[in-house]
Amino acid sequence: MAGALGLTALGVLSACGRRPAQTDESGRVRLRVAAGGPTGALHGGFYQAVATGAYERRGLNVEILAGPSGADIPALLAASAVELAVGRDSFLPLRLIADRAPVKAVAAFLQKDPVVLLAHPGQELEDLTVLRGRRILMEPGDQTGFWTWLRARFDLTPDQAQTGAPEDNLKTFREDRQSVLIARLTDGAPSLIAREVGFQPLVLTPAEDGYPSYSGLVLAPNAFARDNAQALRDFIAASVEGWRDYVHGDGAKGDALIRRAHPDLPQRVLDAARASLRAQAMVDGGDAALYGLGAMTPERWQAFAEQTQDAYSVVPDWREAFTSQYLPSRG
């Protein structure tokens, strides 16, 4: 994977000349944002900002582009098919830096990674050290991401990882009482999983056990950020407004746009996800409680890079993976 990403990164490098943003017929700056996969609660604040006019009021015309699971964000940025992208976790910015791509995270709208581990009830599972010897069920994307942290942190073995499609993982999880399923709060877990498997699973939260990843990361090529600094600041400021409104206000307008882009997504999944965002203070807790929504700190990036250094083609310089200069509080 690292090699393929490296080739894409070279494409990003070749596109790093001047990149002034295009405008629409009304003079608004046009920003296309890659969702990085199917739309869901991970994108809720961005859709809320579209629906409530927060972007438009700042002179922006924002289009969120959904895609299949595992959509190639580096390729979209390299081809200038989008101006910005949303990253699921802190792995992607560091992989881009490891492969010499000039792209940075410019905001993190989820202060905790929504990944959770689900297990059968009736077991003594106090922390993640109980995972040793258990089968860990995951989708392929997790094997090169979250699993690399989990395996290294808790001395797990490669043969514990079992990748499969979501429906196959659910079947195995239902049948194997000792198995553990990787899921995400932004996908409606654990309530959605409970409906599928017929029992209420136990929930282990890696973010509470030392997993330092951000989520809901806004990624911007360095050249685009340099040449469109005000538009980027306006985008982040409007996104702050959208996320605050989506989590603590009436998220119905944002949900309507999400479901228009993803018609198969049940409203109950979005309702469960929004409830988790509030209950876990995923948007306005952590660094955001001190520095404002979207905030990131060097300490978190350094900790994540050091804990996941074996996941990259070369050890990345974590300082190059992010910048806070476009956040409203940093002006």
C-alpha positions in Angstrom: 0.0 0.0 0.0 2.8 2.4 0.9 4.3 2.0 -2.6 1.0 2.7 -4.3 0.5 5.7 -2.2 4.0 6.9 -3.0 3.3 6.9 -6.7 0.1 8.9 -6.1 2.1 11.3 -3.9 4.4 12.0 -6.8 1.3 13.1 -8.7 0.5 15.5 -5.9 4.0 16.9 -6.1 3.7 17.4 -9.8 0.5 19.5 -9.2 1.9 21.8 -6.6 2.4 24.9 -8.7 0.1 27.9 -8.3 -3.5 26.8 -7.5 -5.9 29.7 -7.3 -9.4 28.5 -6.7 -12.1 28.7 -9.3 -15.2 30.8 -8.9 -18.8 30.3 -9.9 -21.0 32.6 -11.9 -21.9 34.5 -8.7 -18.3 35.1 -7.8 -18.2 32.5 -5.0 -15.1 30.5 -4.5 -15.7 26.9 -5.6 -14.5 24.2 -3.3 -14.9 20.5 -4.0 -14.4 18.3 -0.9 -13.8 14.6 -1.2 -15.7 12.7 1.5 -13.3 9.7 1.2 -16.2 7.2 1.0 -19.9 7.0 1.4 -21.4 9.9 3.3 -22.4 9.7 6.9 -22.2 11.3 10.3 -18.5 11.7 9.8 -19.4 14.5 7.4 -22.4 15.8 9.3 -21.1 19.3 10.2 -19.9 19.9 6.6 -23.3 19.0 5.2 -25.0 21.1 7.9 -22.9 24.1 6.8 -24.0 23.6 3.2 -27.7 23.2 4.2 -27.8 26.2 6.5 -25.9 28.5 4.1 -22.8 28.9 6.4 -20.5 28.5 3.4 -22.5 30.6 1.1 -22.6 33.5 3.6 -18.8 33.5 3.4 -18.6 33.6 -0.3 -18.0 29.9 -0.9 -19.7 27.3 -3.1 -18.9 24.0 -1.5 -19.7 20.6 -3.0 -19.1 17.5 -1.0 -18.2 14.5 -3.3 -19.1 11.1 -1.9 -17.4 8.0 -3.2 -17.0 4.2 -2.6 -15.5 2.8 0.5 -11.7 3.2 0.4 -12.0 6.1 -2.1 -8.5 7.2 -3.1 -8.1 10.7 -1.6 -4.5 11.1 -2.6 -5.4 10.4 -6.3 -8.2 12.9 -6.2 -6.0 15.6 -4.7 -3.2 14.8 -7.2 -5.5 15.1 -10.2 -7.0 18.4 -8.8 -10.3 16.7 -9.0 -11.0 18.2 -5.5 -9.6 21.1 -3.6 -10.0 19.5 -0.1 -10.7 16.2 1.4 -11.9 14.6 4.7 -9.7 12.1 6.3 -11.0 9.4 8.6 -8.0 9.2 10.9 -4.4 10.5 11.5 -2.8 7.8 9.4 -3.5 9.4 6.0 -1.7 12.7 6.6 1.3 10.9 8.0 1.4 8.5 5.1 1.3 11.3 2.7 4.2 13.0 4.4 6.1 9.7 4.5 5.6 9.5 0.7 6.7 13.1 0.2 3.3 14.5 -0.8 2.8 18.2 0.2 -0.5 17.9 1.9 -1.4 18.9 5.5 -4.3 18.4 7.9 -5.6 21.9 8.5 -8.4 21.1 11.0 -9.7 18.1 13.0 -13.4 18.2 13.7 -13.5 15.0 15.7 -11.2 15.1 18.6 -11.6 11.3 19.2 -11.4 8.6 16.6 -14.9 7.0 16.6 -13.5 3.5 16.3 -14.8 1.1 18.9 -14.3 -2.6 19.7 -17.4 -4.7 20.3 -17.5 -8.0 22.2 -20.1 -10.4 23.4 -21.8 -9.5 26.8 -21.2 -11.4 30.0 -17.4 -11.1 29.8 -14.9 -9.3 32.0 -13.4 -6.8 29.6 -11.9 -3.9 31.5 -9.4 -2.7 28.9 -7.8 -3.6 25.6 -5.3 -5.9 27.2 -8.0 -8.6 27.1 -7.7 -8.8 23.3 -4.8 -11.2 23.2 -5.7 -14.5 21.6 -9.1 -13.3 20.3 -10.1 -13.1 16.7 -10.3 -9.4 15.6 -12.8 -8.9 12.8 -12.2 -5.9 10.6 -12.7 -4.4 7.1 -9.7 -4.4 4.8 -9.0 -0.7 5.4 -8.5 -1.2 9.1 -5.7 -3.8 8.6 -3.3 -1.0 7.4 -4.7 1.6 9.8 -6.1 1.1 13.2 -5.0 -2.5 13.5 -1.4 -1.5 13.2 -1.7 0.6 16.3 -3.8 -2.0 18.2 -1.4 -4.8 17.4 1.8 -2.9 18.4 0.3 -1.3 21.5 -1.1 -4.6 23.0 1.3 -7.1 21.6 -1.2 -8.9 19.4 -0.3 -11.4 16.7 -0.9 -11.1 12.9 -3.0 -14.2 12.8 -5.6 -12.6 15.1 -6.7 -10.2 12.3 -9.5 -11.4 10.1 -10.6 -9.1 7.3 -14.0 -9.4 5.5 -17.0 -7.6 4.2 -19.2 -6.0 6.8 -21.9 -8.7 6.4 -19.4 -11.5 6.8 -17.9 -9.9 9.8 -21.3 -9.6 11.4 -22.0 -13.3 10.8 -18.7 -14.4 12.4 -19.2 -12.0 15.3 -22.7 -13.4 16.0 -21.4 -17.0 16.0 -18.0 -16.6 17.7 -18.4 -15.5 21.3 -14.7 -14.9 21.7 -14.5 -12.6 18.6 -14.1 -8.9 18.7 -15.5 -6.6 16.0 -14.0 -3.3 14.9 -16.8 -0.7 14.3 -17.4 3.0 14.4 -19.7 5.2 16.4 -20.2 7.4 13.3 -21.7 4.4 11.5 -24.3 3.9 14.3 -22.4 1.4 16.4 -23.2 -0.2 18.8 -27.0 0.2 18.5 -27.0 -0.7 14.8 -24.8 -3.8 15.4 -27.1 -4.9 18.2 -30.1 -4.9 15.8 -28.1 -7.1 13.4 -26.7 -9.6 15.8 -29.6 -9.8 18.3 -27.7 -8.8 21.5 -26.3 -5.6 23.0 -22.5 -5.9 22.7 -19.9 -4.7 25.2 -18.1 -1.6 23.9 -14.4 -0.9 24.3 -13.3 2.6 23.3 -9.6 2.8 22.2 -9.7 6.7 22.5 -10.1 6.1 26.2 -7.2 3.6 26.2 -4.5 5.7 24.7 -5.4 5.8 21.0 -4.5 9.4 20.0 -5.9 9.7 16.5 -8.0 12.6 15.4 -10.9 12.1 12.9 -12.9 14.3 10.6 -9.6 15.8 9.3 -9.7 18.5 6.6 -6.8 17.9 4.2 -5.4 20.6 1.9 -2.5 20.5 -0.5 0.1 23.0 0.6 0.0 24.9 -2.7 -3.8 25.3 -2.6 -3.6 26.5 1.0 -0.9 29.0 0.2 -2.7 30.5 -2.8 -6.2 30.4 -1.2 -5.6 31.2 2.4 -8.6 33.3 3.0 -11.0 30.9 1.3 -9.5 28.1 3.4 -10.0 30.1 6.6 -13.6 30.9 5.6 -14.2 27.2 4.9 -13.0 26.1 8.3 -14.9 28.9 10.1 -18.1 27.9 8.3 -17.4 24.3 9.1 -17.0 25.2 12.8 -20.4 26.7 12.6 -21.8 23.7 10.8 -20.4 21.2 13.3 -21.6 23.1 16.3 -25.1 23.3 14.8 -25.1 19.6 13.7 -24.1 18.3 17.1 -26.0 20.6 19.4 -28.7 22.1 17.3 -31.2 20.5 14.8 -29.2 18.3 12.5 -32.1 17.5 10.3 -31.0 19.7 7.4 -27.6 18.2 7.3 -29.0 14.6 7.6 -31.3 15.3 4.7 -28.3 16.1 2.4 -26.4 13.1 3.7 -29.3 10.8 2.9 -29.7 12.4 -0.5 -26.1 11.4 -1.3 -26.5 8.1 0.5 -30.1 7.0 0.1 -29.6 3.5 1.6 -28.4 5.0 4.9 -31.2 4.7 7.5 -32.1 7.8 9.6 -31.8 5.7 12.8 -28.0 5.3 12.0 -27.5 9.0 11.8 -29.6 9.6 15.0 -27.4 7.0 16.9 -24.2 8.6 15.5 -25.2 12.1 16.5 -26.1 10.9 20.0 -22.6 9.4 20.3 -21.0 12.6 19.0 -22.7 14.5 21.8 -22.3 11.9 24.6 -18.6 11.3 23.9 -17.9 15.1 23.3 -16.2 14.0 20.1 -16.5 17.4 18.4 -16.1 19.9 21.3 -14.1 17.9 23.8 -10.3 17.3 24.0 -8.2 19.9 22.4 -11.3 21.7 21.1 -12.4 22.4 24.6 -9.3 24.5 25.1 -8.6 25.9 21.6 -11.9 25.8 19.7 -13.5 23.4 17.2 -11.1 21.9 14.7 -8.1 22.3 17.0 -5.0 20.1 16.8 -1.9 20.0 19.0 1.7 19.1 18.4 1.6 16.7 21.4 -1.2 14.6 19.9 0.5 14.4 16.5 3.8 13.5 18.0 2.2 10.8 20.2 0.4 9.3 17.2 3.4 9.3 14.9 5.6 7.6 17.6 3.0 5.0 18.3 2.4 4.1 14.6 5.9 4.5 13.2 5.9 1.0 11.7 2.8 1.8 9.6 4.7 4.0 7.0 7.1 3.5 4.1 9.6 5.7 6.0 9.3 7.4 9.4 7.4 10.6 8.7 8.2 14.0 10.2 4.9 14.5 12.1 5.5 18.3 12.1 4.9 18.4 8.4 1.5 16.5 8.7 -0.5 19.4 10.1 -0.8 23.2 10.5 -3.1 25.2 12.8 -2.6 28.5 10.9 -6.0 28.5 9.2 -8.1 27.8 12.3 -10.2 30.7 13.4 -8.5 31.0 16.8 -5.1 31.2 15.1 -6.1 33.8 12.5 
